[in-house]
Amino acid sequence: MGIQVLVGTTKGLFLLSSDDARRSWKLDGPHCDLWSINHMASDPMSGTLWAGGGGEWYGAGIWRSNDGGETWSLTKLTKGGMDEWAANDPDFANMIGWTAQELPFGDAFDQVWSMHFAHGALYAGTKQANFLKSTDLGQSFEQVDGMTNHPTREHWNPGAAGLVLHTIVTHPTDPQKIWTGVSAAGVFASEDGGKTFERRNRLANAEACGHHDHPAAPRDGETGHCVHNMMRAPGEGDVLYQQNHHGVWRSVDGGRSWEDLTEGLPSTFGFPIRVHPTDPDTIWTIPLNGDMAGRFPPDASAAVWKSTDAGKSWVAKREGLPQDTCFFTVLRQAMSGDTEDQAGLYFGTNTGSIFASIDEGESWREIASHLPTILSVEVAEL
């Protein structure tokens, strides 16, 4: 039946659909009224797609499609500058078709940054680090107070993009287990369905960490708190991987302790992390040359780095990727994968390209180009 790749950009959502062999691709879009789309989610049972985003002008909202992406409707969550203007200018309100409405979260946040669907619930993380949950397929949302009002919140520091809850991870069979990533406050975990969250950033071997001057580096017995992306590995136990502002890390105990996997990579800095859908020891990441060095591939030569031994060693996979004068960035949510027998991988760049691999990252080819800045890539297998 093929694969559908959802591409969130600064100018709306695009859909890439493949044939059964994942070799021929068709592009459709933009959707969602050209809103900036930060992340997407899908429900294979109902066939529903969601796209979350917004900004200071539109406010925050989540778009929903029940027909595979042909049509979309908006659940608006907060107001933006557009609403303020329209409320005081009837001509402008008439021009854009605006009508006053009571929004559930007022002006508490201005963007949806992450989405995740599991166990019949749709979760959303926002800029200003609110955590939301919907039990009616995204028609309405409630705040998850255990995370949004965490007792350590007053000590959270924003990253360069602001204080964002950008990663949501759930256990495949236990709906009580939820993990979140906040930049720059670290990893949090709940084992009671979100009623309470524990902060989990302890180093597995603090003595071996050494001294770092970088403000995002490990210190005081903890990993750096600027988490960029996190995934749970398949199988028993709660093995987690994260790409941090300062390294790649692995936890074998649900985040209670973390070990550094960065040795063998060309840089400690990067955004996405991807775990194989059936092999917990196979992972991929895309290192960049550093936060203050341009945030592009080291030596301007693109590579996806792969490990098949849980991060003990790494190999650069370059076939099909640009090897000269390559200055793109791959953002934290701009890499995803499918669950085919030979797993496919997909990533997008801030220069508007989508690259795909259908041989588990061994080789790559560009399947779309000249899109707006790509913020996120997700796969819908409906």
C-alpha positions, 0 to 999 in steps of 0.5 A: 500500500506504500508509505506516506511521509508527512512533512512539516514546513514553515509554509504548511504541511506537505504529503509524500506518497510512495508506491509499494516499492518506495521508489516512486514518490508523489508530492501533495501540498501545501496544506493547513493554510500555510501555517508553520507546522512543527510536528505531526502524528497519525492513528493507523486504526482511524486513519486520522492525521494531525499537524500541530504548529502556529506562532505569534501571529496565528496562535497555537493550533492542531489541524486534523484530517480524516481522509488521508490528508485531502481536507483539514480542519483546525482546532485552535488552542490559543490566540495570536496577534491576528486575533488581537488585530481582528478583534479591534478592526472589523474590516480586517476581521471581515477580510480574513473571515474571522469570528470571535471564539473562546479559546481553551488556553487563552494566550498560555502558549503560542506554538504546538511543538510535538505530537504523539498518539498512543493508547487512544490518546493524542498528546501535544507539547508546546512552546512554553512547555505545556503538556496537553492530552486529548481523548476525543481524537484531537477535538478538545484538549486538557492540560496534563498538570503533572508535567505542565506544573512540575515542581521544578518548573521555576528552575527550567531554562529555555534553549535557543528556540525557547522553552519547548516540550518537543519530545513525547514517548510512550510505552507500547503496551503500558499506557502509564509510562510516558517520557518527555523531553524539554529543552532545556530542562531535560528528560522527565518520566511518568509511571502513573499516566501523567499524574506525576513526573520524575526528572531523569538526567543522572549520569551512569558514570559521572566520574568518567565524564570529565570537565566541560566548559560548554554550558550544555555539557554534563555537569554535577552528575547529570547529562546536559539538560538541553535534550534535542530528541529521544526515542524508546528502543523496541523490546523488553525493558525501557531502553532509551536513546537521546541526541543531546545538545552535547552528545548521544546518550543511552539509558537501559533503565527508563532514563534513571541513568544515562551513558555517553555514546558519543565516542566515534562520532565527529561531533557532540552536536546534532538534533535527531536520533532514530532507533530501528523498529525491531532491533534495539541496538541499531540507531542512526543520527546526523551529527552537525559541526557544532552549535557555534560553528554553523550547525552543518555537516562536519567538513560540509560533507553530509552523512548519516551515522549508523551504529549496530551495536547500541552505540559502541561503534559508529559508521558514516553512511554517505552514498547518495548524500551531497559530499561537497559544499553541503551546509544544510541543517537537519532539525530535531524532528526532521528524521523518521522511519517506517516499519517495513521488513527492511526499514526505511528512513527519511530526513528533511533539511532546512534547505527544503530537501527530503532524502530517503533510504530503503536499505536501513540507511546504507544508501540515500536518494533525494525524493523531494526538493525546493520545499520550504524550510523543513521542521519535521518529518513523520511516517504514516502507515495507515 
